[in-house]
């Protein structure tokens, strides 16, 4: 019986066919009033503190070449590198695309900067009640479509807009929650469900902030242009 449960677990975790797509990290909702060109930045430490690797940490050892010594012998040192969590790149890509496609005019003269920081992240909440129920019922309901697990991501973002003189002129915050399921026919495996839930929550929080920026666009544009004009004098 234990072997049967083990093989069913492997089937459900890795047998689902729904994978990440470009659409998952493509934000929607272009502001009606675009801000002048702003250089996007991310507080990468806040991203790294929020996410850790979805699977057991993979350590890759590879040589680092430093040149040759006095006798022409190669100087090599082997270092270990941990595999990066893919959700970091997903989130950064969403932010960059949103700024360049939906918030600012990316082709004009730079008039400031925009910084993204994750101020709160609960991105690894697993819904294990489905798993326990599946185990108790020998996974039979899962054959009919019942999920085997869920993953919930809750993200709070902060965006700061600076003028050309690095002066903070606006600050916004928003949070969003999304849940994805692990299932046999219609869900994803766990790592993909976690990525999808995070991407959806991140896009949702960005959308809320975009609407706030859109409402304040005339004021922001005026402050950016004023700072830019003063800087040229």
Secondary structure, DSSP 4 states (H G I P E B T S, - for coil): -HHHHHHHHHHHHH-------GGGG------SSPBPP-EEEE-HHHHHHH---SSSPPEEEEEEEEEE-TTS-EEEEEEEEEPPPHHHHHHHHHHHHHIIIIIB-TTS---EEEEEEEEEEEEEEEE-HHHHHHHHTTTTGGGGT--SEEEEEEEEEEEEEEETTS-EEEEEEEEEEEEEEE-SSSS--HHHHHHHHHHHHHHHHHHHHHHHHHHHHHHHHHHHHHHHHHHH-
